Amino acid sequence: MADNSEDKKRKAQGPPESARPRGAKQGSASAKYTLGKARSVDVVGFVEARSFEINALQRSLENARSQGNTRAFQTLPRHLRRRAASHNVKRIPARLREKALSEMKKSAQTSKTLAGTDRLTNAKKSSRYKRRRARSVRQEYETRQTGKRWLETHVWHAKRMRMKELWGAMIAETPNERSHRAAYRAAKEKTYIQDVSYFRTLELVGSEDAIVGLLRQLTPPNELTLLMKPYIGGARMAPLTLYCAGSYPLSLLGPATALWEPISDAGQRKLWLRLHPANADAIKLELERVMDSISDDNDRDIQIKDITTDLVSFELLGGQSTQMLAAVLSQTVDCADSEPSLLQIIRAIPSPAVLPESVVIALRIHDPRLEFPFKVNPERMVLSQDEQQQLQDVLLHWPDNAAVLDGQGPDAGIWDRAECASALERRTSEHALNKRREQQLVPGTKLRPDPSVDVTVPLLLVRTGPEAMLGSRVGRTANQYIDTLAHGWTLIAPHGWGMALWMALNFAGARAQGLTERHHIGFEAGLPTFPANWPGTSAYDEWTGSAATALYQKWQRRPPGKRVNYLKFGINSPFYAPFHKLLGL
């Protein structure tokens, strides 16, 4: 019996330590029986009884995670994380922005505050590229214009056309889309538009006799266009062909146009000389050389100033160009509102070729942004009997005061550059116009001009045609052989209003084209384009020289077996026309 009791004690105590496996504990046997009883535990009741401890554990884990090295943007799931969120609070969801701001303020040792603001910026020294970067888009554009001038519509053209640096300016060469046929149709039937603000304008100020005497030395001996009544009064723009002084008919400089100011002080006249940039420098130097050679002090008292940057100009061609200008420039400032303006009377003409060539129309309009966008009725206009009579009277007897602004007093208009600059400074901002549009009762309603806030814009409309391209007056007999493609308008406006007028004309339906299309249209019209078709001038030699170099390089890049052998065909000058050999020069 004693042995049996000892065996029971031994079994209850378990095997000796020498016989146990390594790592086993003495209470493993009792744990075995305890796990067996755990199968009958109520799990739901067990968890509910200890829910407080479980929640406290989860809160402590979350606090430990948030109080560690994890920042606010790092707590977001990966699909909500954004690049540079640690530097820009607005990239973080709104519920975490306060925490992100507090974290940025706590890291003041590695951040600094911008002067005069509460914004924090990284104190780490930025790279050389970032330090040399422009602070604004305007500053960047000014830096990129070093050595070349951008037109006011440059950014608009750069998005849609190929740009080329010519004559010190960036000029739209051709659109990115195929548009040769579309440009021909627009110039023939609809409206073709080109920004010609790269043309140079010289202002000559002095006595009338001194200015005429100066230009007479650069024109042919029998040239009397500047002294004719329609031209000297400023009602028309005079076409000229300029030569070096005393060298006629040699040393041709090129074509030009001259416009007298209709209103001027006693004894002082202003004349604008519109020149192509290819020969503008040569003509200016020739004028200065002639002035230095004049012995009379009164004839030398002429001021020559380059005002190219003070003006913008657009060229419009096509049958509907007059109708489009009448629609866009409808808000004219006139003393008599009941009477229609001259532009509204001639709006129904089928083509600008019906009107006298080189006539000038002076306008003063309200801000074109007020009624933007403009729409042109595609249907043919039907005039009443009174309107037909007015149009007939204008076509038979063109008014002599069309180039003078009608008003209560003398108004120099675009000729007063100081007033134009003052109006540009007082111009209503785009933000203010948008605020006024928001206050309109009916959305989309056009704004009405407010004389106390809105400024007016003086303009000049010149009916251009073959005379401007040929540099001489064209008779009726020669004019009938020239296609209607050559007839149109030139819109001249003060500096700063180029983009507003350009957008208004484009949204009205005008088709914008480049320099290449303008040369094609001149070819179809049967007119020479300067300088490409004016042999004998230095501008022609420069133009054909650069074109010949480009063609030769393109020909030389081809393999000898694939390029044309011009010597075999007897072509001595395949890349340019040797007019100097033909004329023996």
Secondary structure in CASP SS format (residue, H / E / C, confidence):
PFRMAT SS
TARGET T0000
AUTHOR 0000-0000-0000
METHOD secondary structure of the structure
MODEL  1
M C 1.00
A H 1.00
D H 1.00
N H 1.00
S H 1.00
E H 1.00
D H 1.00
K H 1.00
K H 1.00
R H 1.00
K H 1.00
A H 1.00
Q H 1.00
G C 1.00
P C 1.00
P C 1.00
E H 1.00
S H 1.00
A H 1.00
R C 1.00
P C 1.00
R C 1.00
G C 1.00
A C 1.00
K C 1.00
Q C 1.00
G C 1.00
S H 1.00
A H 1.00
S H 1.00
A H 1.00
K H 1.00
Y H 1.00
T H 1.00
L H 1.00
G H 1.00
K H 1.00
A H 1.00
R H 1.00
S H 1.00
V C 1.00
D C 1.00
V H 1.00
V H 1.00
G H 1.00
F H 1.00
V H 1.00
E H 1.00
A H 1.00
R C 1.00
S H 1.00
F H 1.00
E H 1.00
I H 1.00
N H 1.00
A H 1.00
L H 1.00
Q H 1.00
R H 1.00
S H 1.00
L H 1.00
E H 1.00
N H 1.00
A H 1.00
R H 1.00
S H 1.00
Q C 1.00
G C 1.00
N C 1.00
T C 1.00
R C 1.00
A H 1.00
F H 1.00
Q H 1.00
T H 1.00
L C 1.00
P C 1.00
R H 1.00
H H 1.00
L H 1.00
R C 1.00
R C 1.00
R C 1.00
A C 1.00
A C 1.00
S C 1.00
H C 1.00
N C 1.00
V H 1.00
K H 1.00
R H 1.00
I C 1.00
P C 1.00
A H 1.00
R H 1.00
L H 1.00
R H 1.00
E H 1.00
K H 1.00
A H 1.00
L H 1.00
S H 1.00
E H 1.00
M H 1.00
K H 1.00
K H 1.00
S C 1.00
A H 1.00
Q H 1.00
T H 1.00
S E 1.00
K E 1.00
T E 1.00
L C 1.00
A C 1.00
G C 1.00
T C 1.00
D C 1.00
R C 1.00
L E 1.00
T E 1.00
N E 1.00
A C 1.00
K C 1.00
K C 1.00
S C 1.00
S C 1.00
R H 1.00
Y H 1.00
K H 1.00
R H 1.00
R H 1.00
R C 1.00
A C 1.00
R C 1.00
S C 1.00
V H 1.00
R H 1.00
Q H 1.00
E H 1.00
Y H 1.00
E H 1.00
T H 1.00
R H 1.00
Q C 1.00
T C 1.00
G C 1.00
K C 1.00
R E 1.00
W C 1.00
L C 1.00
E C 1.00
T C 1.00
H H 1.00
V H 1.00
W H 1.00
H H 1.00
A H 1.00
K C 1.00
R C 1.00
M E 1.00
R E 1.00
M E 1.00
K E 1.00
E E 1.00
L E 1.00
W C 1.00
G C 1.00
A E 1.00
M E 1.00
I E 1.00
A E 1.00
E E 1.00
T E 1.00
P E 1.00
N C 1.00
E C 1.00
R C 1.00
S C 1.00
H H 1.00
R H 1.00
A H 1.00
A H 1.00
Y H 1.00
R H 1.00
A H 1.00
A H 1.00
K H 1.00
E C 1.00
K C 1.00
T C 1.00
Y E 1.00
I E 1.00
Q E 1.00
D E 1.00
V C 1.00
S C 1.00
Y C 1.00
F C 1.00
R E 1.00
T E 1.00
L E 1.00
E E 1.00
L E 1.00
V E 1.00
G E 1.00
S C 1.00
E H 1.00
D H 1.00
A H 1.00
I H 1.00
V H 1.00
G H 1.00
L H 1.00
L H 1.00
R H 1.00
Q C 1.00
L C 1.00
T C 1.00
P C 1.00
P C 1.00
N C 1.00
E C 1.00
L C 1.00
T H 1.00
L H 1.00
L H 1.00
M C 1.00
K H 1.00
P H 1.00
Y H 1.00
I H 1.00
G C 1.00
G C 1.00
A C 1.00
R E 1.00
M C 1.00
A E 1.00
P E 1.00
L E 1.00
T E 1.00
L E 1.00
Y E 1.00
C C 1.00
A C 1.00
G C 1.00
S C 1.00
Y C 1.00
P C 1.00
L C 1.00
S C 1.00
L E 1.00
L E 1.00
G E 1.00
P E 1.00
A E 1.00
T E 1.00
A E 1.00
L E 1.00
W E 1.00
E C 1.00
P C 1.00
I C 1.00
S C 1.00
D C 1.00
A C 1.00
G C 1.00
Q C 1.00
R E 1.00
K E 1.00
L E 1.00
W E 1.00
L E 1.00
R E 1.00
L E 1.00
H C 1.00
P C 1.00
A C 1.00
N C 1.00
A H 1.00
D H 1.00
A H 1.00
I H 1.00
K H 1.00
L H 1.00
E H 1.00
L H 1.00
E H 1.00
R H 1.00
V H 1.00
M H 1.00
D H 1.00
S H 1.00
I C 1.00
S C 1.00
D C 1.00
D H 1.00
N H 1.00
D H 1.00
R H 1.00
D C 1.00
I C 1.00
Q E 1.00
I E 1.00
K E 1.00
D E 1.00
I C 1.00
T H 1.00
T H 1.00
D H 1.00
L E 1.00
V E 1.00
S E 1.00
F E 1.00
E E 1.00
L E 1.00
L E 1.00
G C 1.00
G C 1.00
Q C 1.00
S H 1.00
T H 1.00
Q H 1.00
M H 1.00
L H 1.00
A H 1.00
A H 1.00
V H 1.00
L C 1.00
S C 1.00
Q C 1.00
T E 1.00
V C 1.00
D C 1.00
C C 1.00
A C 1.00
D C 1.00
S C 1.00
E C 1.00
P C 1.00
S C 1.00
L H 1.00
L H 1.00
Q H 1.00
I H 1.00
I C 1.00
R C 1.00
A C 1.00
I C 1.00
P C 1.00
S C 1.00
P H 1.00
A H 1.00
V H 1.00
L C 1.00
P C 1.00
E C 1.00
S C 1.00
V E 1.00
V E 1.00
I E 1.00
A E 1.00
L E 1.00
R E 1.00
I E 1.00
H E 1.00
D C 1.00
P C 1.00
R C 1.00
L C 1.00
E C 1.00
F C 1.00
P C 1.00
F C 1.00
K C 1.00
V C 1.00
N C 1.00
P C 1.00
E C 1.00
R C 1.00
M C 1.00
V C 1.00
L C 1.00
S C 1.00
Q H 1.00
D H 1.00
E H 1.00
Q H 1.00
Q H 1.00
Q H 1.00
L H 1.00
Q H 1.00
D H 1.00
V H 1.00
L H 1.00
L H 1.00
H C 1.00
W C 1.00
P C 1.00
D C 1.00
N C 1.00
A C 1.00
A C 1.00
V C 1.00
L C 1.00
D C 1.00
G C 1.00
Q C 1.00
G C 1.00
P C 1.00
D C 1.00
A C 1.00
G H 1.00
I H 1.00
W H 1.00
D C 1.00
R H 1.00
A H 1.00
E H 1.00
C H 1.00
A H 1.00
S H 1.00
A H 1.00
L H 1.00
E H 1.00
R C 1.00
R C 1.00
T C 1.00
S C 1.00
E H 1.00
H H 1.00
A H 1.00
L H 1.00
N H 1.00
K H 1.00
R H 1.00
R H 1.00
E H 1.00
Q C 1.00
Q C 1.00
L C 1.00
V C 1.00
P C 1.00
G C 1.00
T C 1.00
K C 1.00
L C 1.00
R C 1.00
P C 1.00
D C 1.00
P C 1.00
S C 1.00
V C 1.00
D C 1.00
V C 1.00
T E 1.00
V E 1.00
P E 1.00
L E 1.00
L E 1.00
L E 1.00
V E 1.00
R E 1.00
T E 1.00
G C 1.00
P H 1.00
E H 1.00
A H 1.00
M H 1.00
L H 1.00
G C 1.00
S C 1.00
R C 1.00
V C 1.00
G C 1.00
R H 1.00
T H 1.00
A H 1.00
N H 1.00
Q C 1.00
Y C 1.00
I C 1.00
D C 1.00
T H 1.00
L H 1.00
A H 1.00
H C 1.00
G E 1.00
W E 1.00
T E 1.00
L E 1.00
I E 1.00
A E 1.00
P E 1.00
H C 1.00
G C 1.00
W C 1.00
G H 1.00
M H 1.00
A H 1.00
L H 1.00
W H 1.00
M H 1.00
A H 1.00
L H 1.00
N H 1.00
F H 1.00
A C 1.00
G C 1.00
A C 1.00
R E 1.00
A E 1.00
Q C 1.00
G C 1.00
L H 1.00
T H 1.00
E H 1.00
R H 1.00
H H 1.00
H H 1.00
I H 1.00
G H 1.00
F H 1.00
E H 1.00
A H 1.00
G C 1.00
L C 1.00
P C 1.00
T C 1.00
F C 1.00
P C 1.00
A C 1.00
N C 1.00
W C 1.00
P C 1.00
G C 1.00
T C 1.00
S H 1.00
A H 1.00
Y H 1.00
D H 1.00
E H 1.00
W H 1.00
T H 1.00
G H 1.00
S H 1.00
A H 1.00
A H 1.00
T H 1.00
A H 1.00
L H 1.00
Y H 1.00
Q H 1.00
K H 1.00
W H 1.00
Q H 1.00
R H 1.00
R C 1.00
P C 1.00
P C 1.00
G C 1.00
K C 1.00
R C 1.00
V C 1.00
N C 1.00
Y C 1.00
L C 1.00
K C 1.00
F C 1.00
G C 1.00
I C 1.00
N C 1.00
S C 1.00
P C 1.00
F C 1.00
Y C 1.00
A C 1.00
P C 1.00
F H 1.00
H H 1.00
K H 1.00
L H 1.00
L H 1.00
G C 1.00
L C 1.00
END
